[in-house]
Amino acid sequence: MITKPQTELDEMLRQYKPSLWAEIWKKRILYLFISPFFLLFAVFGIFPIFYSLYLSFHSWSGLGEKTFVGLSQFQYLLGDAEFWQAVGNTFAIWFLSSIPMLFFALVIAFLLNLPSLKGRSTYQTMFFITNVTSIVAVAIIFETIFSNQYGLMNYLLSLIGIAPLEWLNSGFLVKVVIASMVVWRFVGYNAIIYLAGLQNIPKTLYEAAIIDGANKTQIFFRITIPLLRPIILFTVIMTTIGSMQIFTEPQILLGNSGGVGGAGMTMTLYMYNEGFLNNQFGYASAVSWAMFIIIALFSLINWKLVQKA
């Protein structure tokens, strides 16, 4: 039970405690110096989000008046076969890229964490360079490697007696090529993150496990993986979000059409086509919000699954 003196003390503290706006005004000079960031973020970050939501309820070609159409564009989206094909393509590319990418990243991180490894910083830089390399340049190189007629991959296959494959003319192989580009680009980035997690695990835990008679397999699954779970969760979520927004790789590799039968058409590429090629900015905005919902739900499912693993 609160006594009267305590109540009076709380009241006095509330009277003397300055309000939020009073604190902001008191430190207005400091806020003035950091205000450019918030102004730019509001104009180029927050405003486009709400404006795209506003556009999703309107039909607009980019010029002239906007026509309010309510939820009709979202209703059309639910029955749009091309959009759902793009969704399926995006999930297929995610599956083909995420699992091998995170596996190879974990293997690379373990190799980089070996005490006997010399020149660790050099290897870290080499693996991270793939993440900062121009995506356009990477797409052009991969287009050469997987060329249908004279590609490097077909030449290597011919050395072992396998007939050349039409990589860019097959719906499945096109997804494999795009997935390989994603793996090449982000495997080093995730490896560096895993390496940071491995280096934060206390060595005393491994020493105690060895003294207790644990083998390397038991140490890996009973110590390393559980302690890396937050890092693995982070990489899974970020990989999911990134894979759902693939755009440059299929566009440079296959063009705006998404290749043969639209096999390389991703959700982001489809949204780009609707907005900037078909001049349906309202419908493109509806597609962007559908993407947001799909990515959010799929990321939540991944988060739940990784937590239970």
URHUZI-V601737 format. One record per backbone hydrogen bond with DSSP energy under -0.5 kcal/mol. CO is the residue of the C=O (numbers start at 0). NH is the residue of the N-H. E is the energy in kcal/mol with one decimal. If there is no record, write none. Layout:
((CO/NH/E) (CO/NH/E))
This chain:
((2/6/-2.0) (3/7/-2.5) (4/8/-2.2) (5/9/-2.4) (6/10/-2.1) (7/11/-2.2) (8/12/-2.3) (9/13/-2.2) (10/14/-1.8) (11/15/-1.9) (12/16/-1.6) (18/22/-2.0) (19/23/-2.3) (20/24/-2.6) (21/25/-2.0) (22/26/-1.7) (24/27/-1.3) (26/30/-2.0) (27/31/-1.9) (28/32/-1.3) (29/33/-1.2) (30/34/-0.8) (33/36/-0.7) (33/37/-1.1) (34/38/-2.6) (35/39/-2.5) (36/40/-2.7) (37/41/-2.2) (38/42/-2.2) (39/43/-3.0) (40/44/-1.8) (40/45/-2.0) (41/46/-2.5) (44/48/-0.8) (45/49/-1.7) (46/50/-2.6) (47/51/-2.3) (48/52/-1.5) (49/53/-2.0) (50/54/-2.5) (51/55/-1.8) (53/56/-1.1) (54/57/-2.4) (56/68/-2.7) (56/69/-1.3) (57/59/-0.6) (58/66/-2.2) (59/280/-1.5) (59/281/-0.9) (62/60/-0.6) (65/67/-0.5) (66/58/-3.2) (68/71/-1.6) (70/74/-2.2) (71/75/-2.4) (72/76/-1.9) (73/77/-1.6) (74/78/-0.7) (75/78/-0.8) (76/79/-1.3) (78/80/-0.9) (79/83/-1.9) (80/84/-1.9) (81/85/-2.1) (82/86/-2.1) (83/87/-2.3) (84/88/-2.6) (85/89/-2.3) (86/90/-2.2) (87/91/-2.2) (88/92/-2.4) (89/93/-2.3) (90/94/-2.4) (91/95/-2.3) (92/96/-1.5) (93/97/-3.0) (94/98/-0.8) (96/100/-1.9) (97/101/-2.7) (98/102/-1.8) (99/103/-2.8) (100/104/-2.3) (101/105/-1.8) (102/106/-2.1) (103/107/-2.8) (104/108/-2.3) (105/109/-2.0) (106/110/-2.1) (107/111/-2.6) (108/112/-1.3) (110/113/-1.1) (113/116/-1.6) (118/122/-1.8) (119/123/-2.4) (120/124/-2.1) (121/125/-2.2) (122/126/-2.5) (123/127/-1.8) (124/128/-1.5) (125/129/-0.5) (127/130/-1.4) (127/131/-0.7) (128/131/-1.0) (128/132/-0.8) (133/137/-2.1) (134/138/-2.6) (135/139/-2.1) (136/140/-2.1) (137/141/-2.6) (138/142/-1.9) (139/143/-1.5) (140/144/-2.3) (141/145/-2.5) (143/146/-1.1) (143/151/-0.6) (144/152/-2.5) (144/153/-0.5) (146/150/-0.9) (150/154/-1.7) (151/155/-2.2) (152/156/-2.1) (153/157/-1.9) (154/158/-1.1) (155/159/-0.6) (156/159/-0.9) (156/161/-2.6) (157/160/-1.3) (164/166/-1.6) (165/168/-1.2) (166/169/-0.6) (167/259/-0.6) (169/173/-2.3) (170/174/-1.0) (171/175/-1.7) (172/176/-2.3) (173/177/-2.3) (174/178/-2.6) (175/179/-2.3) (176/180/-1.7) (177/181/-1.9) (178/182/-2.6) (179/183/-2.5) (180/184/-1.9) (181/185/-2.2) (182/186/-2.0) (185/189/-2.2) (186/190/-1.8) (187/191/-2.1) (188/192/-1.5) (189/193/-2.6) (190/194/-2.5) (191/195/-2.0) (192/196/-1.8) (193/197/-2.5) (194/198/-2.3) (195/199/-0.7) (196/199/-0.6) (197/200/-1.2) (201/204/-1.0) (201/205/-0.7) (202/206/-2.2) (203/207/-2.5) (204/208/-2.0) (205/209/-2.4) (206/210/-2.1) (207/211/-1.8) (208/213/-2.6) (209/212/-1.3) (214/218/-2.3) (215/219/-2.3) (216/220/-2.3) (217/221/-2.4) (218/222/-1.8) (218/223/-2.0) (219/224/-2.6) (222/226/-1.9) (223/227/-1.7) (224/228/-0.6) (225/228/-0.7) (227/231/-2.9) (228/232/-2.8) (229/233/-2.0) (230/234/-2.4) (231/235/-2.4) (232/236/-2.3) (233/237/-2.6) (234/238/-2.5) (235/239/-2.2) (236/240/-2.4) (237/241/-2.5) (238/242/-2.8) (239/243/-1.9) (241/244/-1.1) (242/245/-1.1) (245/268/-0.5) (246/250/-1.9) (247/251/-2.7) (248/252/-2.1) (249/253/-2.7) (249/254/-0.6) (250/254/-1.6) (253/258/-0.6) (254/257/-1.2) (257/263/-3.4) (258/261/-2.0) (259/262/-1.6) (261/264/-1.5) (263/265/-0.6) (265/269/-2.5) (266/270/-2.3) (267/271/-2.2) (268/272/-2.3) (269/273/-2.3) (270/274/-2.1) (271/275/-2.9) (271/276/-0.6) (272/276/-1.4) (272/277/-2.4) (273/279/-3.1) (278/280/-0.7) (279/283/-2.5) (280/284/-1.8) (281/285/-1.8) (282/286/-2.3) (283/287/-2.1) (284/288/-1.8) (285/289/-2.0) (286/290/-2.5) (287/291/-2.0) (288/292/-2.1) (289/293/-2.5) (290/294/-3.0) (291/295/-2.5) (292/296/-2.5) (293/297/-2.6) (294/298/-2.5) (295/299/-2.0) (296/300/-2.2) (297/301/-2.4) (298/302/-2.4) (299/303/-2.3) (300/304/-2.5) (301/305/-2.7) (302/306/-2.0) (303/307/-1.7) (304/308/-1.2))
